[in-house]
Amino acid sequence: MKMVPISPNVSARMQEKRRKILECALELFAEQGYDNTPVKDIIDKSGFGTGTFYKYFNNREDVLQTLLSEFLDQIIDRVNEYFAREKDLYLRFVGAKLVILEVFIQNQKMAGIYSRVTGISSESIRECIMEFEERFIQFTSKNIQFGIKQGVFREVPAVPLAHSVLAVIKHMIFKWTVLKDISTKEMLNMTTIILEIMAVSLVVKNNPQEP
């Protein structure tokens, strides 16, 4: 049976509906919390029918996973854009993490959702968070390994260091979005200091890129 191709207009409308569902879920997760937002609330806020929601997503966890995945894609795209401009590997180590924090700042609702759902005991949510963080760690460790191969960074275990970088970012985001005991400026300043200390200890002595 010959498949009838989907017209560009129909495809655009489908993407628009999917995007609206995600935007409504983002608003509700930020306002009510993930645990307190049933699928029905997302459907009601979107204005679409139940069938439309399940056409694009299997359940609430699927929506959260999509939001996290797209958010990480945005982070990686921005870091790659930064890497295209900055070639100094020492500056990259610190600067790339500040670019990541800038993405969190520009997406404060998503930052808050990420910080809050990390502690949820649900197995499906843990899987969402683990997938998000595993992609982050792979991306970060790959860039550390590149610096080692170039002779700029010392021979260190890249994956544990990537975990440490993630831990610093998570802690600062949590203090900023959930505890609200530091300002945006304080978050950036404190993170910069910690990352610069890590970077100085990472750089090979007498390397041309050593600060």
URHU-V682552 format. One record per residue. N is the residue number from 1. PHI is phi in radians with two decimals (none if undefined). PSI is psi as a letter, one per 40 degrees, with the letter a starting at -180 (none if undefined). D_CENTER is the distance of its C-alpha to the mean C-alpha in whole Angstrom. Layout:
N|PHI|PSI|D_CENTER, N|PHI|PSI|D_CENTER
This chain:
1|none|h|42, 2|-1.36|h|41, 3|-1.40|h|37, 4|-1.48|h|37, 5|-1.15|i|34, 6|-1.39|h|32, 7|-1.19|i|33, 8|-1.00|d|30, 9|-1.15|d|31, 10|-1.14|d|30, 11|-1.08|d|27, 12|-1.13|d|26, 13|-1.16|d|27, 14|-1.11|d|25, 15|-1.13|d|22, 16|-1.14|d|23, 17|-1.13|d|23, 18|-1.06|d|20, 19|-1.11|d|18, 20|-1.15|d|20, 21|-1.06|d|20, 22|-1.12|d|16, 23|-1.13|d|16, 24|-1.14|d|19, 25|-1.10|d|17, 26|-1.04|d|14, 27|-1.08|d|17, 28|-1.20|d|19, 29|-1.04|d|16, 30|-1.25|d|16, 31|-1.41|d|19, 32|-1.80|e|21, 33|1.62|i|18, 34|-1.05|d|17, 35|-1.06|d|20, 36|-1.70|e|22, 37|-2.08|g|21, 38|-1.31|i|23, 39|-0.98|d|23, 40|-1.01|d|26, 41|-1.10|d|25, 42|-1.14|d|22, 43|-1.10|d|25, 44|-1.09|d|27, 45|-1.18|d|25, 46|-1.27|d|24, 47|1.47|e|28, 48|-1.65|i|28, 49|-1.45|i|30, 50|-1.04|d|29, 51|-1.07|d|29, 52|-1.15|d|27, 53|-1.03|d|24, 54|-1.32|e|25, 55|-1.25|d|26, 56|-1.87|d|22, 57|-2.39|i|20, 58|-1.36|d|22, 59|-2.95|a|21, 60|-1.13|d|19, 61|-1.08|d|16, 62|-1.10|d|16, 63|-1.13|d|15, 64|-1.08|d|12, 65|-1.07|d|11, 66|-1.14|d|11, 67|-1.07|d|9, 68|-1.14|d|6, 69|-1.12|d|7, 70|-1.19|d|8, 71|-1.14|d|5, 72|-1.16|d|4, 73|-1.01|d|7, 74|-1.10|d|7, 75|-1.06|d|6, 76|-1.13|d|8, 77|-1.06|d|11, 78|-1.17|d|11, 79|-1.16|d|11, 80|-1.10|d|14, 81|-1.10|d|16, 82|-1.15|d|16, 83|-1.07|d|17, 84|-1.17|d|20, 85|-1.64|d|21, 86|-1.88|h|21, 87|-1.80|e|23, 88|-1.21|h|24, 89|-1.21|d|22, 90|-1.14|d|22, 91|-1.11|d|21, 92|-1.07|d|18, 93|-1.03|d|17, 94|-1.44|d|17, 95|-1.06|d|16, 96|-1.10|d|13, 97|-1.23|d|11, 98|-1.24|d|13, 99|-1.09|d|11, 100|-1.06|d|8, 101|-1.13|d|9, 102|-1.09|d|11, 103|-1.15|d|8, 104|-1.08|d|8, 105|-1.11|d|11, 106|-1.26|e|12, 107|-2.22|g|10, 108|-1.08|d|11, 109|-1.14|d|12, 110|-1.17|d|9, 111|-1.08|d|8, 112|-1.14|d|11, 113|-1.09|d|11, 114|-1.04|d|8, 115|-1.14|d|11, 116|-1.37|d|14, 117|-1.32|e|13, 118|-1.01|d|12, 119|-1.60|e|16, 120|-1.28|h|17, 121|-1.43|e|20, 122|-1.02|h|20, 123|-1.08|d|20, 124|-1.14|d|18, 125|-1.22|d|15, 126|-1.02|d|15, 127|-1.13|d|15, 128|-1.05|d|12, 129|-1.15|d|10, 130|-1.08|d|12, 131|-1.13|d|11, 132|-1.02|d|7, 133|-1.28|d|8, 134|-1.13|d|11, 135|-1.11|d|9, 136|-1.10|d|7, 137|-1.13|d|11, 138|-1.06|d|13, 139|-1.11|d|11, 140|-1.19|d|12, 141|-1.16|d|15, 142|-1.07|d|17, 143|-1.29|d|17, 144|-1.16|d|18, 145|-1.07|d|21, 146|-1.10|d|22, 147|-1.12|d|23, 148|-1.16|d|25, 149|-1.11|d|26, 150|-1.39|e|27, 151|1.39|e|29, 152|-1.53|d|27, 153|-1.77|i|25, 154|-1.18|i|27, 155|-1.26|h|27, 156|-2.28|i|25, 157|-1.19|h|23, 158|-1.17|d|20, 159|-1.17|d|18, 160|-1.03|d|19, 161|-1.15|d|18, 162|-1.10|d|14, 163|-1.09|d|14, 164|-1.13|d|16, 165|-1.08|d|13, 166|-1.07|d|10, 167|-1.08|d|13, 168|-1.09|d|14, 169|-1.10|d|11, 170|-1.06|d|10, 171|-1.11|d|14, 172|-1.18|d|14, 173|-1.13|d|11, 174|-1.13|d|14, 175|-1.11|d|17, 176|-1.40|d|16, 177|-1.61|d|14, 178|-1.74|d|16, 179|-1.26|d|19, 180|0.99|f|20, 181|-1.81|e|22, 182|-2.38|i|20, 183|-1.45|i|20, 184|-1.03|d|17, 185|-1.10|d|20, 186|-1.12|d|20, 187|-1.04|d|17, 188|-1.13|d|16, 189|-1.12|d|20, 190|-1.14|d|20, 191|-1.14|d|16, 192|-1.05|d|18, 193|-1.06|d|21, 194|-1.10|d|20, 195|-1.19|d|18, 196|-1.15|d|21, 197|-1.10|d|23, 198|-1.10|d|21, 199|-1.16|d|22, 200|-1.06|d|25, 201|-1.29|e|26, 202|-1.52|d|24, 203|-1.26|h|26, 204|-1.17|h|30, 205|-1.10|i|33, 206|1.15|e|35, 207|-1.42|i|32, 208|-0.99|d|32, 209|-1.62|e|29, 210|-1.20|h|29, 211|-1.20|none|29
